Amino acid sequence: MTGTMRAPRTRGVLSGFLLVLLGLWGALLPFIGPYLHFGFAPDEPWVYTSARLQLSVLPGIAAVLGGLILLVSAHRAAAMFGAWLAALGGAWFVVGHTVAPLWEPNGVGAPLGTSTGMRVAEQVAGFSGLGVVIVFLAAAALGRFAVVGVREARRAARSAAEREAAARPAAGESGATQPLAPPHGRYSRASGFGGAVPGAGPPPSTPPTQPIQRTQPPQQTQPTQPTQPTQPADGPATPQAPPPPAPGAPGPGPSAPRPHAGASPVERHDQRVAGEHRDGPRP
């Protein structure tokens, strides 16, 4: 919208120049007309009256100001304001001379021409015809500034794209947001971050923890019961090997003498009893 409000200065040059000339003609005609014997009575130049101020000078100044604004303005709103101001001045040229007799019976004065045609020309050139031409030029300028041309729309779109492209790197350099450093310590779990708080320094380093190794309790071994030698009913008992000693048990003392192969069962029993008395009872 801002780009389309710009307009070329050449768009209102012709209308503005013509409005300035016509405004000067309408404002100065009652004062310089007697030099040319073309104007309004009295037949003397530079005669000032309140009627001439209200009906000629003020609308002429409005037309001149409107034309100057059209000449120098490159903004649509300002140019349209100048066109409206010139149009109001031209309308007052047409209407003011008609309604002026209500408060100024003499008006600006009677035409100086002696013929009917000269009087009509003076009336048209000084008021009604002049006002119509000013209104027409102002309306043409309004129409030209109210319409946005295709080239102007393209130029405005191109300018807007260039400004946007130029603003992107500047916004990226100056207004870029830095990523928030996550907190550490006891607040890291609650906030969902795992980094460091800005300005608090690096997080404290903790030594790596070793996995806990579970130790199995030592298994206690049950001592094995010694096997008793079986004695057959009709023969001598077969000697059995003594069981191995339990872990941590005291070693056996001096072993009892083994019975010889030809010993009787009674002799073997006596020898065993003797060994128990010497070494202690067997487990």
C-alpha positions as CSV (number, residue, x, y, z in Angstrom):
1,M,0.0,0.0,0.0
2,T,2.8,2.4,0.8
3,G,4.5,1.8,-2.6
4,T,1.4,2.4,-4.6
5,M,0.9,5.9,-3.0
6,R,4.0,7.1,-4.9
7,A,3.4,8.6,-8.3
8,P,5.6,10.1,-11.0
9,R,6.0,13.9,-10.8
10,T,5.3,14.2,-14.5
11,R,1.7,13.0,-14.0
12,G,0.5,16.4,-12.8
13,V,2.8,18.7,-14.5
14,L,0.6,19.8,-17.4
15,S,-2.6,20.2,-15.3
16,G,-0.7,22.0,-12.6
17,F,1.0,24.4,-15.0
18,L,-2.4,25.3,-16.7
19,L,-4.1,25.7,-13.3
20,V,-1.4,28.2,-12.2
21,L,-1.8,30.3,-15.4
22,L,-5.6,30.3,-15.2
23,G,-5.6,31.2,-11.5
24,L,-3.3,34.1,-12.1
25,W,-5.5,35.3,-14.9
26,G,-8.7,35.1,-12.8
27,A,-7.1,36.9,-9.8
28,L,-5.4,39.7,-11.8
29,L,-8.0,40.4,-14.5
30,P,-10.0,43.0,-12.5
31,F,-6.8,44.9,-11.8
32,I,-4.9,44.8,-15.1
33,G,-7.9,44.6,-17.5
34,P,-8.2,48.4,-17.9
35,Y,-4.7,48.3,-19.5
36,L,-6.2,46.2,-22.3
37,H,-9.6,47.8,-22.2
38,F,-10.8,44.3,-21.3
39,G,-12.3,43.9,-17.8
40,F,-14.7,45.4,-15.4
41,A,-15.5,49.0,-14.3
42,P,-14.1,51.2,-13.1
43,D,-11.9,51.7,-16.1
44,E,-8.8,52.2,-13.9
45,P,-6.1,49.6,-13.1
46,W,-5.4,48.3,-9.6
47,V,-8.6,49.4,-8.0
48,Y,-9.2,47.2,-4.9
49,T,-12.7,46.4,-3.6
50,S,-14.0,43.7,-1.2
51,A,-16.1,42.2,-4.0
52,R,-13.0,41.8,-6.2
53,L,-11.2,40.1,-3.3
54,Q,-14.0,37.7,-2.6
55,L,-15.0,36.9,-6.3
56,S,-11.6,37.1,-8.1
57,V,-8.6,37.1,-5.8
58,L,-9.5,34.3,-3.4
59,P,-10.6,31.7,-6.0
60,G,-7.6,32.6,-8.1
61,I,-5.3,32.0,-5.2
62,A,-6.9,28.6,-4.6
63,A,-6.4,27.6,-8.2
64,V,-2.7,28.8,-8.2
65,L,-1.9,26.8,-4.9
66,G,-3.6,23.7,-6.3
67,G,-1.6,23.9,-9.5
68,L,1.7,24.3,-7.6
69,I,0.9,21.3,-5.5
70,L,0.3,19.2,-8.6
71,L,3.5,20.4,-10.1
72,V,5.8,19.4,-7.2
73,S,4.0,16.5,-5.5
74,A,5.0,12.9,-6.1
75,H,2.5,11.6,-3.5
76,R,-1.0,10.7,-4.5
77,A,-2.7,12.1,-1.4
78,A,-1.0,15.5,-1.6
79,A,-1.6,15.7,-5.4
80,M,-5.3,14.9,-5.0
81,F,-5.6,17.5,-2.2
82,G,-4.1,20.1,-4.6
83,A,-6.6,19.1,-7.3
84,W,-9.5,19.4,-5.0
85,L,-8.4,22.9,-3.9
86,A,-8.1,24.0,-7.5
87,A,-11.6,22.5,-8.3
88,L,-13.1,24.5,-5.4
89,G,-11.6,27.7,-6.6
90,G,-12.9,27.1,-10.2
91,A,-16.4,26.3,-8.8
92,W,-16.4,29.6,-6.9
93,F,-15.5,31.4,-10.1
94,V,-18.7,30.0,-11.6
95,V,-21.1,30.3,-8.6
96,G,-19.7,33.4,-6.8
97,H,-20.4,35.9,-9.5
98,T,-24.0,34.7,-9.6
99,V,-24.7,34.8,-5.8
100,A,-22.6,37.9,-5.1
101,P,-25.5,40.4,-5.7
102,L,-27.1,39.0,-2.5
103,W,-24.5,40.9,-0.3
104,E,-22.7,43.0,-3.0
105,P,-25.2,44.8,-5.2
106,N,-22.4,46.2,-7.6
107,G,-20.2,43.1,-7.6
108,V,-16.9,43.5,-9.3
109,G,-18.3,46.1,-11.7
110,A,-19.9,46.2,-15.2
111,P,-18.0,44.9,-18.2
112,L,-16.0,47.5,-20.0
113,G,-16.9,46.3,-23.6
114,T,-19.2,48.4,-25.7
115,S,-20.6,45.6,-27.8
116,T,-22.6,42.6,-26.7
117,G,-20.0,40.2,-27.9
118,M,-17.3,41.9,-25.9
119,R,-19.3,41.9,-22.8
120,V,-20.1,38.2,-23.1
121,A,-16.4,37.5,-23.7
122,E,-15.4,39.5,-20.6
123,Q,-18.0,37.7,-18.5
124,V,-17.0,34.3,-19.7
125,A,-13.2,34.9,-19.5
126,G,-13.4,36.4,-16.1
127,F,-15.8,34.1,-14.2
128,S,-18.1,31.4,-15.6
129,G,-15.9,30.1,-18.5
130,L,-12.7,30.4,-16.5
131,G,-14.3,28.5,-13.6
132,V,-15.4,25.7,-15.9
133,V,-12.0,25.2,-17.4
134,I,-10.3,25.2,-13.9
135,V,-12.8,22.6,-12.7
136,F,-12.2,20.4,-15.8
137,L,-8.4,20.5,-15.4
138,A,-8.6,19.7,-11.6
139,A,-11.0,16.8,-12.3
140,A,-8.6,15.4,-14.9
141,A,-5.7,15.6,-12.4
142,L,-7.9,13.8,-9.8
143,G,-8.6,11.0,-12.2
144,R,-5.0,10.6,-13.2
145,F,-3.8,10.4,-9.6
146,A,-6.7,8.2,-8.4
147,V,-5.8,5.3,-10.8
148,V,-2.7,3.1,-10.2
149,G,-1.1,2.1,-13.5
150,V,0.3,-1.3,-14.3
151,R,3.9,-0.1,-14.4
152,E,3.5,1.7,-11.1
153,A,2.0,-1.4,-9.5
154,R,4.9,-3.5,-10.8
155,R,7.4,-0.9,-9.6
156,A,5.9,-0.8,-6.2
157,A,5.9,-4.6,-5.9
158,R,9.6,-4.7,-7.0
159,S,10.5,-2.0,-4.5
160,A,8.7,-3.9,-1.7
161,A,10.5,-7.1,-2.6
162,E,13.9,-5.3,-2.6
163,R,13.2,-3.7,0.8
164,E,12.2,-7.1,2.2
165,A,15.3,-8.8,0.8
166,A,17.5,-6.0,2.2
167,A,15.8,-6.2,5.6
168,R,16.3,-10.0,6.0
169,P,20.1,-10.0,6.4
170,A,19.9,-7.0,8.7
171,A,17.4,-8.8,10.9
172,G,19.5,-11.9,10.8
173,E,22.6,-10.1,12.0
174,S,21.1,-7.8,14.6
175,G,18.0,-9.5,15.9
176,A,19.0,-13.1,15.7
177,T,18.1,-14.9,18.9
178,Q,20.7,-17.0,20.6
179,P,19.8,-20.5,21.8
180,L,19.1,-20.8,25.4
181,A,21.7,-22.7,27.3
182,P,20.1,-25.5,29.3
183,P,20.7,-25.4,33.1
184,H,22.7,-28.0,35.0
185,G,22.6,-29.3,38.5
186,R,19.5,-29.9,40.3
187,Y,17.5,-27.7,37.9
188,S,18.4,-29.7,34.8
189,R,15.9,-32.5,35.6
190,A,13.0,-30.3,36.4
191,S,13.5,-28.0,33.4
192,G,14.2,-30.7,30.9
193,F,17.7,-29.5,29.9
194,G,21.1,-31.0,30.4
195,G,23.5,-28.2,29.8
196,A,24.9,-25.2,31.7
197,V,23.2,-22.0,32.9
198,P,24.4,-18.9,31.1
199,G,27.0,-17.0,33.2
200,A,27.4,-19.9,35.7
201,G,30.5,-21.4,34.2
202,P,31.0,-25.0,33.0
203,P,29.2,-27.7,34.9
204,P,31.2,-29.6,37.6
205,S,32.9,-32.7,36.3
206,T,32.1,-35.9,38.2
207,P,34.2,-39.0,38.1
208,P,32.7,-41.9,36.3
209,T,31.0,-44.3,38.6
210,Q,32.0,-48.0,38.6
211,P,29.2,-50.6,38.5
212,I,28.6,-52.3,41.7
213,Q,29.7,-55.9,41.7
214,R,27.7,-58.2,43.9
215,T,29.8,-60.8,45.7
216,Q,28.4,-64.2,46.3
217,P,28.6,-65.5,49.8
218,P,31.0,-68.4,50.2
219,Q,29.2,-71.7,50.1
220,Q,29.8,-73.8,53.1
221,T,30.7,-77.3,52.3
222,Q,29.1,-80.1,54.4
223,P,31.6,-82.6,55.7
224,T,31.1,-86.0,54.2
225,Q,30.3,-88.8,56.5
226,P,32.8,-91.6,56.5
227,T,31.4,-94.8,55.1
228,Q,31.4,-97.7,57.5
229,P,33.0,-100.8,56.1
230,T,30.5,-103.5,55.4
231,Q,31.1,-106.8,57.1
232,P,29.7,-109.7,55.2
233,A,28.1,-112.3,57.2
234,D,30.4,-115.1,56.2
235,G,33.7,-113.4,55.4
236,P,36.1,-110.8,56.5
237,A,35.3,-107.1,56.0
238,T,36.7,-105.3,53.0
239,P,38.9,-102.3,54.1
240,Q,37.6,-99.0,52.7
241,A,39.7,-95.9,51.9
242,P,39.4,-93.2,54.5
243,P,37.5,-90.1,53.3
244,P,39.5,-86.9,52.5
245,P,39.6,-84.4,55.3
246,A,37.2,-81.4,55.3
247,P,38.6,-78.0,54.4
248,G,40.0,-76.3,57.5
249,A,39.9,-79.4,59.6
250,P,43.1,-80.4,61.4
251,G,45.1,-83.0,59.8
252,P,45.0,-86.6,61.2
253,G,47.4,-87.7,63.7
254,P,49.7,-90.6,63.4
255,S,47.8,-93.4,61.8
256,A,47.1,-96.6,63.6
257,P,48.9,-99.7,62.4
258,R,46.9,-101.5,59.8
259,P,45.9,-105.0,60.7
260,H,47.7,-107.7,58.7
261,A,45.8,-109.8,56.3
262,G,45.6,-112.8,58.5
263,A,44.2,-111.1,61.6
264,S,41.0,-112.3,63.0
265,P,37.9,-110.1,63.5
266,V,38.6,-109.8,67.2
267,E,42.1,-108.6,66.6
268,R,40.9,-106.0,64.1
269,H,38.4,-104.7,66.7
270,D,41.0,-104.5,69.3
271,Q,43.3,-102.6,67.1
272,R,40.6,-100.2,66.1
273,V,39.7,-99.4,69.7
274,A,43.3,-98.9,70.5
275,G,43.6,-96.4,67.7
276,E,40.6,-94.4,68.9
277,H,42.0,-94.2,72.4
278,R,45.2,-92.8,70.8
279,D,43.9,-90.5,68.1
280,G,40.5,-89.7,69.4
281,P,37.1,-90.8,68.1
282,R,36.7,-90.6,64.4
283,P,34.1,-88.2,63.0
